Amino acid sequence: MAWDWGPTFGAFIGAGIPAALTYAALRADARQRRHARQWEDADVVADVQALLSDIDPMRRTINLDPVEGAETARWEDLDARTKDVSRRLLRLGAGHPSHRVRTLAQRLAVEVLNAATATKWVVSDMLKGRDGNYMEVAQRDHETANATALELKAAVESAGNPPGAARWWFFHDGPRT
């Protein structure tokens, strides 16, 4: 007796179409989660870059306000922002799925604190008329933090779009590059 292959092929096709659609939906959901995470991470990176711009030692010393109490008030705000950004970086460094992002975020949390502290010392010395060697240290710390922030930005972009993911034409969500 000959085997009738029609029902067998029908069963495979009947099971294959829902399986392929379920797979596509799961991939789309994972992609949406990665993009949502990337937006949250980008917010942290943007805050770091804004803070680094505000605590740039050259910028802070050029815009130094010699009126008593003015720099103290300004540094209260900058200290609060520095602590907030550092805490957010530590959180990113503790819970991000990408090892590279975790490593860079943890390193940057320390570097931001170092850059802010060194800049604060430069401002303090200038207000007191002292000529310390803190400007070189502050610039070096700031440049180091800035370089790490750029690395973190690239790592966050990469983590949101992992390389090497299989991209078949029927699962792809945009033009092929």
C-alpha contacts under 8 A as a table, 3 or more apart, distances in Angstrom:
res1	aa1	res2	aa2	distance
4	D	7	P	6.93
4	D	8	T	7.71
5	W	8	T	5.16
5	W	9	F	6.14
6	G	9	F	5.33
6	G	10	G	6.07
7	P	10	G	4.87
7	P	11	A	6.06
8	T	11	A	5.17
8	T	12	F	6.41
9	F	12	F	5.13
9	F	13	I	6.10
10	G	13	I	5.12
10	G	14	G	5.79
11	A	14	G	4.94
11	A	15	A	6.06
12	F	15	A	5.19
12	F	16	G	5.72
13	I	16	G	4.85
13	I	17	I	6.11
14	G	17	I	5.95
14	G	18	P	7.25
15	A	18	P	5.87
15	A	19	A	6.28
16	G	19	A	5.06
16	G	20	A	6.03
17	I	20	A	5.19
17	I	21	L	6.21
18	P	21	L	5.04
18	P	22	T	5.97
19	A	22	T	5.07
19	A	23	Y	6.09
20	A	23	Y	5.04
20	A	24	A	6.17
21	L	24	A	5.03
21	L	25	A	6.15
22	T	25	A	5.07
22	T	26	L	6.16
23	Y	26	L	5.12
23	Y	27	R	6.20
24	A	27	R	5.13
24	A	28	A	6.15
24	A	171	F	5.95
25	A	28	A	5.05
25	A	29	D	6.12
26	L	29	D	5.05
26	L	30	A	6.18
27	R	30	A	5.10
27	R	31	R	6.09
28	A	31	R	5.01
28	A	32	Q	6.16
29	D	32	Q	5.08
29	D	33	R	6.25
30	A	33	R	5.08
30	A	34	R	6.19
31	R	34	R	5.08
31	R	35	H	6.21
32	Q	35	H	5.10
32	Q	36	A	6.09
33	R	36	A	5.07
33	R	37	R	6.10
34	R	37	R	5.11
34	R	38	Q	6.04
34	R	159	A	7.69
34	R	160	G	5.20
34	R	161	N	7.62
35	H	38	Q	4.83
35	H	39	W	6.31
35	H	160	G	5.64
36	A	39	W	5.23
36	A	40	E	6.56
37	R	40	E	5.14
37	R	41	D	6.16
37	R	160	G	7.42
38	Q	41	D	5.02
38	Q	42	A	5.91
38	Q	156	V	6.38
38	Q	157	E	7.02
38	Q	159	A	7.51
38	Q	160	G	5.39
39	W	42	A	4.99
39	W	43	D	6.28
40	E	43	D	5.22
40	E	44	V	6.77
41	D	44	V	5.22
41	D	45	V	6.36
41	D	92	L	7.57
41	D	156	V	6.64
42	A	45	V	4.97
42	A	46	A	6.00
42	A	153	K	7.29
42	A	156	V	7.10
43	D	46	A	5.13
43	D	47	D	6.26
44	V	47	D	5.16
44	V	48	V	6.24
44	V	85	V	7.20
44	V	88	R	6.81
44	V	89	L	7.12
45	V	48	V	5.04
45	V	49	Q	6.21
45	V	149	A	6.96
45	V	152	L	7.37
45	V	153	K	6.28
46	A	49	Q	5.12
46	A	50	A	6.16
47	D	50	A	5.09
47	D	51	L	6.09
47	D	85	V	6.85
48	V	51	L	5.13
48	V	52	L	6.07
48	V	85	V	6.29
48	V	149	A	7.20
49	Q	52	L	5.07
49	Q	53	S	6.17
49	Q	146	N	7.48
49	Q	149	A	6.96
50	A	53	S	5.10
50	A	54	D	6.33
51	L	54	D	5.01
51	L	55	I	6.18
51	L	78	L	7.76
51	L	81	R	7.28
51	L	82	T	7.14
52	L	55	I	5.18
52	L	56	D	5.97
52	L	112	V	7.47
52	L	142	H	7.24
52	L	145	A	7.79
52	L	146	N	6.97
53	S	56	D	5.37
54	D	59	R	7.34
54	D	60	R	7.28
55	I	59	R	7.25
55	I	60	R	6.22
55	I	78	L	7.69
55	I	115	A	7.56
55	I	116	A	6.11
55	I	119	T	6.58
56	D	59	R	5.24
56	D	60	R	6.01
56	D	119	T	7.18
56	D	139	Q	7.60
56	D	142	H	6.58
57	P	60	R	5.07
57	P	61	T	6.07
57	P	119	T	5.13
57	P	122	V	7.33
57	P	135	M	7.04
57	P	138	A	6.21
57	P	139	Q	6.23
57	P	142	H	7.58
58	M	61	T	5.30
58	M	62	I	6.02
58	M	139	Q	7.81
59	R	62	I	5.22
59	R	63	N	6.10
60	R	63	N	5.29
60	R	64	L	5.92
60	R	119	T	7.57
60	R	123	V	7.14
61	T	64	L	4.91
61	T	122	V	7.62
61	T	123	V	6.15
61	T	126	M	7.73
64	L	71	E	7.40
64	L	123	V	7.33
65	D	70	A	6.21
65	D	71	E	6.20
66	P	70	A	7.27
66	P	71	E	7.56
66	P	127	L	6.58
67	V	70	A	5.62
67	V	71	E	7.74
68	E	71	E	7.41
69	G	72	T	5.01
69	G	73	A	6.20
70	A	73	A	5.33
70	A	74	R	6.28
71	E	74	R	4.89
71	E	75	W	5.93
72	T	75	W	5.13
72	T	76	E	6.19
73	A	76	E	5.14
73	A	77	D	6.73
74	R	77	D	5.42
74	R	78	L	6.35
75	W	78	L	4.72
75	W	79	D	5.69
75	W	120	K	7.73
76	E	79	D	5.15
76	E	80	A	6.20
77	D	80	A	5.18
77	D	81	R	6.23
78	L	81	R	5.07
78	L	82	T	5.96
79	D	82	T	4.95
79	D	83	K	6.16
79	D	116	A	7.83
80	A	83	K	5.26
80	A	84	D	6.20
81	R	84	D	5.02
81	R	85	V	6.01
82	T	85	V	5.20
82	T	86	S	5.96
82	T	112	V	7.18
82	T	113	L	6.74
82	T	116	A	7.28
83	K	86	S	5.06
83	K	87	R	6.04
83	K	113	L	7.83
84	D	87	R	5.16
84	D	88	R	6.21
85	V	88	R	5.08
85	V	89	L	6.08
85	V	109	A	7.59
86	S	89	L	5.04
86	S	90	L	6.15
86	S	108	L	7.97
86	S	109	A	4.69
86	S	110	V	7.42
86	S	112	V	6.99
86	S	113	L	7.16
87	R	90	L	5.07
87	R	91	R	6.21
87	R	109	A	7.47
88	R	91	R	5.01
88	R	92	L	6.16
89	L	92	L	4.94
89	L	93	G	5.97
89	L	105	A	5.18
89	L	106	Q	6.40
89	L	108	L	7.21
89	L	109	A	5.51
90	L	93	G	4.80
90	L	94	A	6.08
90	L	105	A	6.46
90	L	106	Q	5.52
90	L	109	A	6.23
91	R	94	A	5.08
91	R	95	G	6.22
92	L	95	G	5.52
92	L	96	H	5.50
92	L	101	V	7.67
92	L	102	R	6.27
92	L	105	A	6.23
92	L	106	Q	7.79
93	G	96	H	6.18
93	G	101	V	6.78
93	G	102	R	3.79
93	G	103	T	6.25
93	G	104	L	7.35
93	G	105	A	4.86
93	G	106	Q	4.95
94	A	102	R	6.28
94	A	106	Q	7.82
95	G	102	R	7.22
96	H	99	H	7.31
96	H	101	V	6.70
96	H	102	R	5.78
97	P	101	V	7.98
97	P	102	R	7.72
98	S	101	V	5.32
98	S	102	R	6.28
98	S	159	A	6.41
99	H	102	R	5.08
99	H	103	T	6.13
100	R	103	T	5.19
100	R	104	L	6.14
100	R	155	A	6.60
101	V	104	L	5.23
101	V	105	A	5.91
101	V	152	L	6.21
101	V	155	A	5.72
101	V	156	V	6.39
101	V	159	A	7.81
102	R	105	A	5.25
102	R	106	Q	6.19
103	T	106	Q	5.36
103	T	107	R	6.27
104	L	107	R	5.10
104	L	108	L	5.93
104	L	148	T	6.78
104	L	151	E	7.39
104	L	152	L	5.78
105	A	108	L	5.03
105	A	109	A	6.11
105	A	152	L	6.77
106	Q	109	A	5.28
106	Q	110	V	6.93
107	R	110	V	5.58
107	R	111	E	6.36
107	R	148	T	7.83
108	L	111	E	4.80
108	L	112	V	5.91
108	L	145	A	6.14
108	L	148	T	6.15
108	L	149	A	6.76
109	A	112	V	5.42
109	A	113	L	6.55
110	V	113	L	5.23
110	V	114	N	6.22
111	E	114	N	4.97
111	E	115	A	6.06
111	E	141	D	6.85
111	E	142	H	7.85
111	E	144	T	7.14
111	E	145	A	5.16
112	V	115	A	5.11
112	V	116	A	6.12
112	V	142	H	7.64
112	V	145	A	5.89
113	L	116	A	5.21
113	L	117	T	6.09
114	N	117	T	5.19
114	N	118	A	6.10
114	N	141	D	6.42
115	A	118	A	5.26
115	A	119	T	6.13
115	A	138	A	5.96
115	A	139	Q	7.90
115	A	141	D	4.89
115	A	142	H	4.95
115	A	145	A	7.03
116	A	119	T	5.21
116	A	120	K	6.07
116	A	142	H	8.00
117	T	120	K	5.04
117	T	121	W	6.31
118	A	121	W	5.14
118	A	122	V	6.39
118	A	134	Y	6.50
118	A	135	M	7.79
118	A	137	V	6.70
118	A	138	A	4.68
118	A	141	D	7.42
119	T	122	V	5.03
119	T	123	V	6.27
119	T	134	Y	7.71
119	T	135	M	7.46
119	T	138	A	5.31
120	K	123	V	5.15
120	K	124	S	6.09
121	W	124	S	4.95
121	W	125	D	6.07
121	W	134	Y	6.74
122	V	125	D	5.16
122	V	126	M	6.21
122	V	132	G	7.51
122	V	134	Y	5.51
122	V	135	M	5.88
122	V	138	A	7.35
123	V	126	M	5.15
123	V	127	L	6.18
124	S	127	L	5.18
124	S	128	K	6.26
125	D	128	K	5.14
125	D	129	G	6.00
125	D	130	R	4.85
125	D	131	D	6.48
125	D	132	G	6.61
126	M	129	G	4.99
126	M	130	R	5.90
126	M	131	D	7.08
127	L	130	R	7.71
132	G	135	M	7.54
133	N	136	E	6.24
133	N	137	V	7.08
134	Y	137	V	5.01
134	Y	138	A	5.79
135	M	138	A	4.99
135	M	139	Q	6.01
136	E	139	Q	5.19
136	E	140	R	6.11
137	V	140	R	5.13
137	V	141	D	6.04
138	A	141	D	5.12
138	A	142	H	5.96
139	Q	142	H	5.04
139	Q	143	E	6.03
140	R	143	E	5.15
140	R	144	T	6.13
141	D	144	T	5.13
141	D	145	A	6.21
142	H	145	A	5.15
142	H	146	N	6.05
143	E	146	N	4.98
143	E	147	A	6.11
144	T	147	A	5.22
144	T	148	T	6.29
145	A	148	T	5.13
145	A	149	A	6.05
146	N	149	A	5.01
146	N	150	L	6.35
147	A	150	L	5.20
147	A	151	E	6.36
148	T	151	E	4.92
148	T	152	L	6.06
149	A	152	L	4.98
149	A	153	K	6.14
150	L	153	K	5.01
150	L	154	A	6.35
151	E	154	A	5.19
151	E	155	A	6.15
152	L	155	A	4.92
152	L	156	V	6.06
153	K	156	V	5.19
153	K	157	E	6.28
154	A	157	E	5.09
154	A	158	S	6.11
155	A	158	S	4.97
155	A	159	A	5.98
156	V	159	A	5.04
156	V	160	G	6.28
157	E	160	G	5.31
157	E	161	N	6.60
158	S	161	N	5.21
158	S	162	P	5.79
158	S	163	P	7.46
159	A	162	P	5.46
162	P	165	A	6.39
167	R	171	F	6.44
167	R	172	H	5.56
168	W	171	F	5.35
168	W	172	H	5.85
169	W	172	H	5.27
172	H	175	P	7.83
172	H	176	R	7.97
